[in-house]
């Protein structure tokens, strides 16, 4: 199996959708009676939490990549070191 990046925003959104589906199923089966206005705020809150998790993940990855790129470029490139003739 190929390795892939972990996406916490997608994981949180998936968990929210599973919780909402479970709530709807429990309400339909008569096990739990939820008011109709309950699911909309849960959906909105869950999606905003997923967006926040995705944004934080994006910022951390960008910072890590910038740090890695700056560490690789510590030496001057060969073309600017003066060892080659200029035309």
N, CA, C and O atoms as a GROMACS GRO file, in nm:
protein
  348
    1UNK      N    1   0.083  -0.117   0.000
    1UNK     CA    2   0.000   0.000   0.000
    1UNK      C    3   0.088   0.124   0.000
    1UNK      O    4   0.188   0.130   0.073
    2UNK      N    5   0.053   0.222  -0.080
    2UNK     CA    6   0.130   0.345  -0.086
    2UNK      C    7   0.103   0.430   0.037
    2UNK      O    8  -0.009   0.435   0.089
    3UNK      N    9   0.207   0.496   0.082
    3UNK     CA   10   0.190   0.586   0.197
    3UNK      C   11   0.127   0.716   0.150
    3UNK      O   12   0.151   0.761   0.038
    4UNK      N   13   0.048   0.775   0.235
    4UNK     CA   14  -0.016   0.901   0.202
    4UNK      C   15  -0.014   0.991   0.324
    4UNK      O   16   0.006   0.944   0.436
    5UNK      N   17  -0.035   1.119   0.301
    5UNK     CA   18  -0.035   1.215   0.410
    5UNK      C   19  -0.161   1.200   0.495
    5UNK      O   20  -0.269   1.170   0.443
    6UNK      N   21  -0.146   1.221   0.623
    6UNK     CA   22  -0.261   1.220   0.712
    6UNK      C   23  -0.331   1.354   0.702
    6UNK      O   24  -0.267   1.459   0.712
    7UNK      N   25  -0.460   1.353   0.681
    7UNK     CA   26  -0.541   1.474   0.669
    7UNK      C   27  -0.637   1.482   0.788
    7UNK      O   28  -0.744   1.421   0.784
    8UNK      N   29  -0.601   1.556   0.893
    8UNK     CA   30  -0.688   1.559   1.011
    8UNK      C   31  -0.821   1.627   0.986
    8UNK      O   32  -0.921   1.593   1.050
    9UNK      N   33  -0.827   1.724   0.894
    9UNK     CA   34  -0.954   1.788   0.863
    9UNK      C   35  -1.054   1.690   0.804
    9UNK      O   36  -1.172   1.693   0.839
   10UNK      N   37  -1.007   1.605   0.716
   10UNK     CA   38  -1.095   1.504   0.657
   10UNK      C   39  -1.136   1.401   0.761
   10UNK      O   40  -1.250   1.353   0.758
   11UNK      N   41  -1.047   1.366   0.850
   11UNK     CA   42  -1.080   1.270   0.955
   11UNK      C   43  -1.188   1.326   1.048
   11UNK      O   44  -1.281   1.255   1.084
   12UNK      N   45  -1.174   1.452   1.087
   12UNK     CA   46  -1.274   1.514   1.174
   12UNK      C   47  -1.408   1.525   1.102
   12UNK      O   48  -1.512   1.497   1.162
   13UNK      N   49  -1.407   1.565   0.976
   13UNK     CA   50  -1.531   1.574   0.900
   13UNK      C   51  -1.598   1.437   0.887
   13UNK      O   52  -1.720   1.427   0.897
   14UNK      N   53  -1.520   1.334   0.866
   14UNK     CA   54  -1.575   1.199   0.858
   14UNK      C   55  -1.637   1.153   0.988
   14UNK      O   56  -1.744   1.091   0.989
   15UNK      N   57  -1.571   1.184   1.099
   15UNK     CA   58  -1.626   1.147   1.229
   15UNK      C   59  -1.756   1.223   1.259
   15UNK      O   60  -1.849   1.167   1.316
   16UNK      N   61  -1.761   1.349   1.220
   16UNK     CA   62  -1.883   1.428   1.240
   16UNK      C   63  -1.997   1.369   1.157
   16UNK      O   64  -2.109   1.357   1.205
   17UNK      N   65  -1.968   1.333   1.032
   17UNK     CA   66  -2.072   1.274   0.948
   17UNK      C   67  -2.119   1.140   1.002
   17UNK      O   68  -2.238   1.109   0.998
   18UNK      N   69  -2.026   1.059   1.054
   18UNK     CA   70  -2.066   0.932   1.115
   18UNK      C   71  -2.153   0.954   1.238
   18UNK      O   72  -2.250   0.881   1.260
   19UNK      N   73  -2.120   1.054   1.319
   19UNK     CA   74  -2.200   1.084   1.437
   19UNK      C   75  -2.340   1.132   1.397
   19UNK      O   76  -2.439   1.094   1.459
   20UNK      N   77  -2.347   1.216   1.294
   20UNK     CA   78  -2.478   1.262   1.247
   20UNK      C   79  -2.560   1.148   1.190
   20UNK      O   80  -2.680   1.140   1.214
   21UNK      N   81  -2.496   1.059   1.114
   21UNK     CA   82  -2.568   0.944   1.060
   21UNK      C   83  -2.619   0.854   1.172
   21UNK      O   84  -2.731   0.803   1.166
   22UNK      N   85  -2.538   0.834   1.274
   22UNK     CA   86  -2.582   0.756   1.390
   22UNK      C   87  -2.697   0.821   1.462
   22UNK      O   88  -2.789   0.753   1.508
   23UNK      N   89  -2.692   0.953   1.473
   23UNK     CA   90  -2.803   1.025   1.537
   23UNK      C   91  -2.932   1.015   1.458
   23UNK      O   92  -3.039   0.995   1.515
   24UNK      N   93  -2.921   1.029   1.327
   24UNK     CA   94  -3.040   1.014   1.242
   24UNK      C   95  -3.094   0.871   1.250
   24UNK      O   96  -3.216   0.851   1.256
   25UNK      N   97  -3.006   0.773   1.249
   25UNK     CA   98  -3.050   0.634   1.256
   25UNK      C   99  -3.117   0.604   1.390
   25UNK      O  100  -3.219   0.534   1.395
   26UNK      N  101  -3.060   0.654   1.498
   26UNK     CA  102  -3.120   0.633   1.630
   26UNK      C  103  -3.255   0.703   1.640
   26UNK      O  104  -3.348   0.651   1.702
   27UNK      N  105  -3.266   0.820   1.580
   27UNK     CA  106  -3.392   0.893   1.582
   27UNK      C  107  -3.496   0.820   1.497
   27UNK      O  108  -3.613   0.813   1.535
   28UNK      N  109  -3.455   0.766   1.384
   28UNK     CA  110  -3.549   0.693   1.296
   28UNK      C  111  -3.594   0.562   1.360
   28UNK      O  112  -3.707   0.520   1.340
   29UNK      N  113  -3.506   0.498   1.435
   29UNK     CA  114  -3.541   0.372   1.499
   29UNK      C  115  -3.623   0.392   1.626
   29UNK      O  116  -3.678   0.296   1.680
   30UNK      N  117  -3.633   0.515   1.674
   30UNK     CA  118  -3.709   0.543   1.794
   30UNK      C  119  -3.631   0.522   1.922
   30UNK      O  120  -3.688   0.531   2.030
   31UNK      N  121  -3.502   0.494   1.911
   31UNK     CA  122  -3.418   0.474   2.029
   31UNK      C  123  -3.391   0.606   2.098
   31UNK      O  124  -3.384   0.613   2.221
   32UNK      N  125  -3.376   0.711   2.020
   32UNK     CA  126  -3.341   0.842   2.073
   32UNK      C  127  -3.426   0.946   2.002
   32UNK      O  128  -3.436   0.943   1.879
   33UNK      N  129  -3.485   1.034   2.075
   33UNK     CA  130  -3.564   1.139   2.013
   33UNK      C  131  -3.486   1.270   2.021
   33UNK      O  132  -3.464   1.326   2.128
   34UNK      N  133  -3.445   1.317   1.904
   34UNK     CA  134  -3.369   1.441   1.897
   34UNK      C  135  -3.457   1.548   1.833
   34UNK      O  136  -3.527   1.520   1.736
   35UNK      N  137  -3.453   1.669   1.886
   35UNK     CA  138  -3.529   1.775   1.820
   35UNK      C  139  -3.473   1.803   1.681
   35UNK      O  140  -3.354   1.781   1.657
   36UNK      N  141  -3.555   1.852   1.592
   36UNK     CA  142  -3.512   1.872   1.453
   36UNK      C  143  -3.404   1.981   1.442
   36UNK      O  144  -3.325   1.980   1.348
   37UNK      N  145  -3.401   2.073   1.536
   37UNK     CA  146  -3.301   2.181   1.532
   37UNK      C  147  -3.167   2.138   1.591
   37UNK      O  148  -3.076   2.220   1.600
   38UNK      N  149  -3.154   2.014   1.633
   38UNK     CA  150  -3.030   1.968   1.696
   38UNK      C  151  -2.920   1.941   1.594
   38UNK      O  152  -2.803   1.970   1.620
   39UNK      N  153  -2.956   1.887   1.478
   39UNK     CA  154  -2.856   1.840   1.384
   39UNK      C  155  -2.786   1.952   1.307
   39UNK      O  156  -2.669   1.937   1.272
   40UNK      N  157  -2.854   2.063   1.280
   40UNK     CA  158  -2.792   2.172   1.204
   40UNK      C  159  -2.673   2.235   1.279
   40UNK      O  160  -2.567   2.252   1.219
   41UNK      N  161  -2.687   2.270   1.408
   41UNK     CA  162  -2.570   2.325   1.478
   41UNK      C  163  -2.456   2.224   1.494
   41UNK      O  164  -2.339   2.262   1.491
   42UNK      N  165  -2.490   2.097   1.510
   42UNK     CA  166  -2.385   1.995   1.520
   42UNK      C  167  -2.308   1.987   1.388
   42UNK      O  168  -2.186   1.977   1.388
   43UNK      N  169  -2.381   1.991   1.277
   43UNK     CA  170  -2.316   1.988   1.146
   43UNK      C  171  -2.228   2.112   1.126
   43UNK      O  172  -2.113   2.099   1.083
   44UNK      N  173  -2.280   2.229   1.156
   44UNK     CA  174  -2.203   2.352   1.138
   44UNK      C  175  -2.079   2.355   1.229
   44UNK      O  176  -1.971   2.393   1.185
   45UNK      N  177  -2.097   2.316   1.352
   45UNK     CA  178  -1.983   2.313   1.446
   45UNK      C  179  -1.879   2.210   1.405
   45UNK      O  180  -1.759   2.237   1.415
   46UNK      N  181  -1.923   2.095   1.360
   46UNK     CA  182  -1.829   1.991   1.318
   46UNK      C  183  -1.751   2.030   1.194
   46UNK      O  184  -1.631   2.004   1.185
   47UNK      N  185  -1.819   2.093   1.098
   47UNK     CA  186  -1.749   2.135   0.977
   47UNK      C  187  -1.652   2.250   1.005
   47UNK      O  188  -1.545   2.256   0.945
   48UNK      N  189  -1.688   2.340   1.096
   48UNK     CA  190  -1.594   2.446   1.130
   48UNK      C  191  -1.474   2.390   1.207
   48UNK      O  192  -1.362   2.440   1.192
   49UNK      N  193  -1.496   2.290   1.289
   49UNK     CA  194  -1.385   2.224   1.359
   49UNK      C  195  -1.295   2.152   1.259
   49UNK      O  196  -1.173   2.154   1.273
   50UNK      N  197  -1.355   2.089   1.158
   50UNK     CA  198  -1.275   2.022   1.055
   50UNK      C  199  -1.196   2.123   0.974
   50UNK      O  200  -1.080   2.098   0.940
   51UNK      N  201  -1.256   2.238   0.943
   51UNK     CA  202  -1.183   2.342   0.869
   51UNK      C  203  -1.067   2.396   0.952
   51UNK      O  204  -0.960   2.423   0.898
   52UNK      N  205  -1.087   2.413   1.080
   52UNK     CA  206  -0.980   2.460   1.168
   52UNK      C  207  -0.866   2.358   1.174
   52UNK      O  208  -0.749   2.395   1.170
   53UNK      N  209  -0.900   2.231   1.185
   53UNK     CA  210  -0.797   2.127   1.188
   53UNK      C  211  -0.719   2.124   1.057
   53UNK      O  212  -0.597   2.106   1.057
   54UNK      N  213  -0.789   2.140   0.945
   54UNK     CA  214  -0.721   2.141   0.815
   54UNK      C  215  -0.630   2.262   0.801
   54UNK      O  216  -0.520   2.251   0.747
   55UNK      N  217  -0.675   2.377   0.849
   55UNK     CA  218  -0.594   2.500   0.840
   55UNK      C  219  -0.468   2.488   0.926
   55UNK      O  220  -0.359   2.525   0.883
   56UNK      N  221  -0.483   2.436   1.048
   56UNK     CA  222  -0.366   2.419   1.136
   56UNK      C  223  -0.268   2.320   1.074
   56UNK      O  224  -0.147   2.342   1.078
   57UNK      N  225  -0.319   2.212   1.017
   57UNK     CA  226  -0.232   2.114   0.951
   57UNK      C  227  -0.159   2.178   0.834
   57UNK      O  228  -0.040   2.154   0.814
   58UNK      N  229  -0.228   2.258   0.756
   58UNK     CA  230  -0.167   2.327   0.642
   58UNK      C  231  -0.054   2.420   0.687
   58UNK      O  232   0.054   2.420   0.628
   59UNK      N  233  -0.078   2.497   0.792
   59UNK     CA  234   0.024   2.590   0.841
   59UNK      C  235   0.146   2.514   0.895
   59UNK      O  236   0.259   2.555   0.871
   60UNK      N  237   0.123   2.405   0.968
   60UNK     CA  238   0.235   2.329   1.022
   60UNK      C  239   0.317   2.264   0.911
   60UNK      O  240   0.440   2.264   0.919
   61UNK      N  241   0.252   2.211   0.810
   61UNK     CA  242   0.325   2.151   0.698
   61UNK      C  243   0.405   2.256   0.622
   61UNK      O  244   0.519   2.230   0.581
   62UNK      N  245   0.347   2.373   0.602
   62UNK     CA  246   0.419   2.480   0.532
   62UNK      C  247   0.542   2.523   0.609
   62UNK      O  248   0.649   2.544   0.551
   63UNK      N  249   0.528   2.536   0.740
   63UNK     CA  250   0.642   2.577   0.823
   63UNK      C  251   0.751   2.471   0.820
   63UNK      O  252   0.870   2.503   0.812
   64UNK      N  253   0.710   2.342   0.826
   64UNK     CA  254   0.807   2.233   0.823
   64UNK      C  255   0.881   2.228   0.690
   64UNK      O  256   1.002   2.208   0.687
   65UNK      N  257   0.808   2.248   0.579
   65UNK     CA  258   0.872   2.247   0.448
   65UNK      C  259   0.965   2.366   0.430
   65UNK      O  260   1.071   2.353   0.368
   66UNK      N  261   0.928   2.483   0.482
   66UNK     CA  262   1.014   2.600   0.472
   66UNK      C  263   1.142   2.579   0.552
   66UNK      O  264   1.250   2.618   0.508
   67UNK      N  265   1.130   2.519   0.669
   67UNK     CA  266   1.248   2.492   0.750
   67UNK      C  267   1.340   2.393   0.681
   67UNK      O  268   1.462   2.409   0.682
   68UNK      N  269   1.281   2.292   0.619
   68UNK     CA  270   1.361   2.192   0.548
   68UNK      C  271   1.430   2.253   0.428
   68UNK      O  272   1.546   2.223   0.401
   69UNK      N  273   1.361   2.339   0.354
   69UNK     CA  274   1.419   2.403   0.237
   69UNK      C  275   1.532   2.498   0.275
   69UNK      O  276   1.633   2.505   0.205
   70UNK      N  277   1.516   2.570   0.386
   70UNK     CA  278   1.623   2.663   0.426
   70UNK      C  279   1.746   2.587   0.476
   70UNK      O  280   1.857   2.637   0.463
   71UNK      N  281   1.727   2.470   0.532
   71UNK     CA  282   1.842   2.392   0.578
   71UNK      C  283   1.920   2.334   0.459
   71UNK      O  284   2.041   2.318   0.467
   72UNK      N  285   1.850   2.304   0.351
   72UNK     CA  286   1.917   2.249   0.233
   72UNK      C  287   1.995   2.355   0.158
   72UNK      O  288   2.090   2.321   0.087
   73UNK      N  289   1.957   2.480   0.170
   73UNK     CA  290   2.021   2.587   0.093
   73UNK      C  291   2.123   2.664   0.177
   73UNK      O  292   2.137   2.785   0.160
   74UNK      N  293   2.192   2.598   0.265
   74UNK     CA  294   2.287   2.668   0.351
   74UNK      C  295   2.415   2.706   0.275
   74UNK      O  296   2.479   2.806   0.308
   75UNK      N  297   2.452   2.628   0.177
   75UNK     CA  298   2.573   2.658   0.099
   75UNK      C  299   2.535   2.734  -0.028
   75UNK      O  300   2.422   2.723  -0.076
   76UNK      N  301   2.628   2.810  -0.080
   76UNK     CA  302   2.604   2.886  -0.202
   76UNK      C  303   2.598   2.791  -0.321
   76UNK      O  304   2.671   2.692  -0.324
   77UNK      N  305   2.514   2.819  -0.420
   77UNK     CA  306   2.511   2.733  -0.538
   77UNK      C  307   2.642   2.742  -0.615
   77UNK      O  308   2.710   2.844  -0.608
   78UNK      N  309   2.679   2.638  -0.689
   78UNK     CA  310   2.809   2.636  -0.759
   78UNK      C  311   2.824   2.749  -0.859
   78UNK      O  312   2.936   2.794  -0.882
   79UNK      N  313   2.717   2.796  -0.920
   79UNK     CA  314   2.729   2.899  -1.022
   79UNK      C  315   2.764   3.035  -0.964
   79UNK      O  316   2.813   3.122  -1.036
   80UNK      N  317   2.739   3.057  -0.837
   80UNK     CA  318   2.768   3.188  -0.778
   80UNK      C  319   2.894   3.188  -0.692
   80UNK      O  320   2.928   3.290  -0.632
   81UNK      N  321   2.965   3.077  -0.685
   81UNK     CA  322   3.082   3.071  -0.599
   81UNK      C  323   3.208   3.127  -0.664
   81UNK      O  324   3.310   3.143  -0.597
   82UNK      N  325   3.203   3.157  -0.793
   82UNK     CA  326   3.317   3.213  -0.862
   82UNK      C  327   3.410   3.111  -0.920
   82UNK      O  328   3.516   3.147  -0.971
   83UNK      N  329   3.376   2.984  -0.916
   83UNK     CA  330   3.464   2.882  -0.968
   83UNK      C  331   3.445   2.862  -1.118
   83UNK      O  332   3.524   2.794  -1.182
   84UNK      N  333   3.340   2.921  -1.175
   84UNK     CA  334   3.316   2.906  -1.319
   84UNK      C  335   3.342   3.038  -1.389
   84UNK      O  336   3.325   3.146  -1.331
   85UNK      N  337   3.384   3.028  -1.515
   85UNK     CA  338   3.410   3.148  -1.594
   85UNK      C  339   3.280   3.216  -1.633
   85UNK      O  340   3.182   3.150  -1.666
   86UNK      N  341   3.281   3.348  -1.630
   86UNK     CA  342   3.165   3.427  -1.671
   86UNK      C  343   3.174   3.455  -1.818
   86UNK      O  344   3.284   3.474  -1.870
   87UNK      N  345   3.064   3.458  -1.886
   87UNK     CA  346   3.063   3.490  -2.031
   87UNK      C  347   3.034   3.633  -2.053
   87UNK      O  348   3.029   3.678  -2.167
   0.00000   0.00000   0.00000
